[in-house]
Amino acid sequence: CRDIFAEPEPGTFALTELAAELLAEHPANLRQWLDADEVAGRLDSTFPRLVDAVRSGTSVYEKVHGAPFRADLAASPARTESFDLLMSQVSQSTKGIGTAYGWSDVRHVIDVGGGTGALLREILTAHPHLRGTVADQAASV
């Protein structure tokens, strides 16, 4: 795996800077995105049924996991913690979004599922002419 692992000497392998992001203690904690037992993995397991969701207009999460998403989170403090961590990591990746898109023709931005508003804050800071609204579950804000 080029650029992920290094072989400093024959038969000895080490993590590169890129692979270090897979460690739980790394700020990026990409491990969480690849662990089937974490929230990201549980969400990923619903993707094969995405066409069913589109055709039926119903959530497939409950069909796959036995409970609606929010109820599934509420039933497990570990899953709730995993989700909160995942969302905080996603919000850290918002740097630059305010300048990555030409927002000059836009007047109002609505961030649906915006949690703490980190993404919207980044956009509004870069473009003071915009107004913004975060729409999310009360527990997420």
N, C-alpha and C positions, 0 to 999 in steps of 0.2 A: 504494500500500500504506500505508494509514493507520497512523500511529504507528510505522512501521518506518523510513521515509525522510522526511527533511525537505527542503523547498525554501527555503533561507534567502533566496535571491534568484532571480528567474526564470531557469530553465535551469541552475541550480546545485543539485546534490543532495548531501545529507549523510546519514550514518547517525544515527539517534536512539539513545538509550541502549538501547532494546530491540534494535535491529539490531546494536549493537556486540557483543552476545552471540554473534553469528555469526562473529566473528573468531577465528582460531586462538589468538591470544595472550590472549583474554579468559578469565577463570577458568571461565566456564560453557562455553565452546567448543562452542556448539550446532552449529557447522559440521560437526563430526565425526558428529553424528546424521543429517545430511542428505547426507553424501558416500557414494555407492554403493560406493566402494572401501574404505571403513573398515569395521570390524567391525559397527557398527550397520546400515550399508547391506547388508552381506552377510546379516545376520540378517533384515532387512526383506524381502529377496528370497525368503525361504522362506515368508512369510505367505500368499501365494496358494495354497500347497499345504497349509495347516494342516488342512483337512478331510481330505486324504489321510492325514496323520499321525494324526489322531484315529481315522479308520476302520481304518487298518492297524496302529496301535500302533507304528509305526516312525518314525525320524527322517527328515525330508525334507531336512535340511541336507546330508547326504551325497549325496543324489540331485541337489540343485541345484549343489553345489560340488565334488563328486567325492571328498570325504573327510569323515569325521566332524568335528564342530566342534573338539574338542580337537586332533585331528591337523592340521586346517587351521591352527589357531593355531600349533602347534609348527613347522609347515613354513615359517613366515614371521615373522622377528623383528619386522617392521613391524606385522603383524597382532597379534602378542602385545602389543606396546607400545600399539597402538590399543585393545585390549581392556582392558589394565590402566588406561589413562587413562579409558576409558569407565566402568569400575567405580569408580574413585576419584571421578569426577564424580557418579555416582549416589549414592555414599555421602555426598557433601557435601549432597545434597538431603534428608537424613533429618531435618534440624532440625524439630522440632515434631511428629514422628510419635508421640512418647511421650505427648503430650497430645491428639492429634487423635482418639483412639479411647478408649472406656471400657474399660480393662484390668482393672477391679476383679473381674470374675468369672473371670479367667484366672489360672492358677497357673504354667504352664510354656509358654514360647514356643520353637518350633524354627524357626530361620531357615535354610531349605534354599537352598543356593547363596549363603550369606551372606558369603563372602569373608573380609574382615578383621574382620567383626562390627560394623561401624559402626552399622548399622541396629538390631541387637539391643542394642548398648550404649546407644543413645539411649532405647530403650524401657525397659531395666532401670534406667537412671539416674532416669527419671521415675516408675518404679514398683518400689520396692525389695522389695515382696512377691513379685515374679516370679522364677522361675528361668529360665535360658535356655541353649539349645544351638545352636551354629553347625554346620551340616553342609555340607561343600564338599570339592572336590578338594584334596589336600594342597598342590598348587602354588599354589592360590588363597588359602590362609590365611596 
